[in-house]
Amino acid sequence: MAEKPQPVQVLYCGVCGLPAEYCEFGPDFEKCKPWLIQNAAEIYPDLLQDANAKEVDKVSNQLQSSSIADGTSASGSSAPKQEPVKKLPGGKIKKKERQEVIIEKVTRNKRKSITTIKGLELFGIKLSEASKKLGKKFATGASVVKGPTEKDQIDVQGDIAYDIVDFITQTWPDVPESAIFFIEDGKKIPAV
């Protein structure tokens, strides 16, 4: 008689709940790594090597920081502390967001156009109030929508780019005219 197959034993991650083989594709692999090193080292042997290398780096960094704290370093002078750089997933460095207002005119259906205004919220302006003021001033529809980068922007019906810079600087004096830019033919052009 044929032997009855046994069920497969699956090891689930204690952090994310996924099978341990799939943790690297999950939402928080960095949080899972310590658990995987401890409980599933045979699935991720390179994590064990990385952990050993990080421990060596951590010890050497502690030694360097203690010598800097004592005032004795290899060059004999104390080095100034640098701010830690915020890194995004993938190792990219997060840039500080510039305070600038970007105005772009998008044409649709040959004659109709929409003027988009991005960046007003960086100056502490509520976008819902700004869209109401823009709609009243230019007698047109204005609304706050999510842009392609998942950030809120104001869409105003019609081509109001000719008068928008004066309106913004008069209504909100916190916004300097030098911080307003137009996008024309894919190039950023200062409004001044």
Secondary structure by P-SEA (a helix, b strand, c coil): cccccccbbbbbbccccccccccccccccccaaaaaaaccccccaaaaaaaaaaaaaaaaaaaaaaaaaacccccccccccccbbbbcccccccccccbbbbbbbbbccccbbbbbbcccccccccaaaaaaaaaaaacbbbbbbbccccbbbbbbcccccccaaaaaaaaccccccccbbbbcccbbbbcc
